[in-house]
Amino acid sequence: MLILKSLTLLPLVSGGSMGFCHKCGTKLAEDAFFCSNCGAKTAKGEEAGVSSAADDMRDAFSKMGQEMEKAFTVAAREMQKAFKTAGENIRKSTVRETIVCSDCGEKSEAGATYCYSCGKRLQE
């Protein structure tokens, strides 16, 4: 077992051109940014700052999440405005103006010509 460990580390220690994948142990070319066996990013790939498909997907999903959060925030504000307007319109449509009879003081519905209580003609 000691021999195997020393053989694995030999190219790294001796400055050789080959390294080994940290994930699967496959021998790597000196200029490899990714392991050809498992696709893991190599130390050289990390140093160079190359991005993998998984990195790109993670970034895309992160940006998409941020954009969706903005869209939902705007939609929530618009819905609040719409509900407020709808509520005001409902209140306006259910509130009916009244006319007060000058003779008996009773309130009659707007548009009535005569007081429902005393029968006197209402003034408009």
C-alpha positions in Angstrom: 0.0 0.0 0.0 2.9 2.4 0.8 4.3 1.7 -2.7 1.0 2.5 -4.4 0.8 5.8 -2.5 4.3 6.8 -3.4 3.7 5.9 -7.1 0.6 8.0 -7.2 2.3 11.0 -5.8 5.6 10.5 -7.7 4.6 12.6 -10.8 3.3 15.5 -8.6 6.4 15.5 -6.4 8.9 15.0 -9.1 7.4 17.8 -11.3 6.3 15.3 -14.0 3.9 16.3 -16.7 1.1 14.0 -15.5 -1.2 14.3 -12.6 -4.2 12.3 -11.4 -7.8 13.2 -11.0 -8.8 14.0 -7.4 -12.2 12.3 -8.0 -11.5 9.1 -9.9 -7.7 8.7 -10.0 -7.4 8.7 -13.8 -4.0 9.9 -15.1 -4.3 13.5 -16.5 -2.5 15.3 -19.2 -0.5 18.3 -18.1 -2.7 20.8 -19.8 -6.1 19.1 -18.9 -8.7 21.4 -17.4 -11.1 18.5 -16.9 -10.7 14.8 -16.3 -11.4 12.8 -19.5 -12.9 10.0 -17.5 -15.3 11.6 -15.0 -15.4 15.3 -16.1 -14.1 16.7 -12.8 -12.3 20.0 -13.0 -8.6 19.7 -12.4 -6.4 21.9 -10.3 -5.2 23.4 -13.6 -8.8 24.1 -14.6 -9.4 25.8 -11.2 -6.3 27.9 -11.6 -7.3 29.0 -15.1 -10.8 29.8 -13.9 -12.5 27.7 -16.6 -16.2 27.0 -16.1 -17.8 23.7 -16.5 -21.3 23.0 -17.9 -22.5 22.5 -14.3 -21.0 25.9 -13.3 -22.8 27.5 -16.3 -26.1 25.8 -15.4 -25.8 26.9 -11.8 -25.1 30.5 -12.8 -28.0 30.4 -15.3 -30.4 29.0 -12.7 -29.3 31.6 -10.2 -29.9 34.5 -12.6 -33.2 33.0 -13.6 -34.2 32.8 -9.9 -33.3 36.5 -9.4 -35.3 37.5 -12.5 -38.3 35.5 -11.4 -38.1 37.1 -7.9 -38.2 40.5 -9.5 -41.1 39.5 -11.8 -43.1 38.1 -8.8 -42.4 41.3 -6.8 -43.7 43.5 -9.7 -46.7 41.1 -10.2 -47.5 41.3 -6.4 -47.5 45.1 -6.5 -49.8 45.1 -9.6 -52.2 42.6 -8.0 -52.4 44.8 -4.8 -53.2 47.8 -7.0 -55.8 45.8 -8.9 -57.5 44.5 -5.7 -57.5 48.0 -4.2 -59.2 49.4 -7.4 -61.7 46.5 -7.5 -62.5 47.1 -3.8 -63.1 50.8 -4.4 -65.3 50.1 -7.4 -67.4 47.6 -5.4 -67.8 50.1 -2.6 -68.9 52.8 -5.1 -71.4 50.5 -6.8 -73.0 49.4 -3.5 -73.3 52.8 -1.9 -76.4 54.6 -3.1 -76.9 58.2 -2.6 -80.0 59.3 -0.8 -82.3 62.3 -0.9 -83.6 63.7 2.4 -87.3 64.7 2.4 -87.6 68.3 3.5 -91.0 67.6 5.1 -90.5 64.5 7.2 -86.7 64.0 7.2 -86.8 60.5 5.8 -84.1 59.4 3.4 -85.2 58.2 0.0 -83.1 56.5 -2.7 -81.6 58.9 -5.2 -83.7 59.3 -8.3 -87.0 59.0 -6.3 -89.6 61.6 -7.2 -91.7 61.2 -4.1 -90.9 60.4 -0.4 -91.7 56.8 0.4 -92.7 57.8 4.0 -95.0 60.9 3.6 -95.6 61.0 -0.2 -94.4 64.6 -0.6 -92.7 65.5 -3.8 -88.9 65.5 -3.3 -86.7 68.3 -4.5 -83.8 67.4 -6.7 
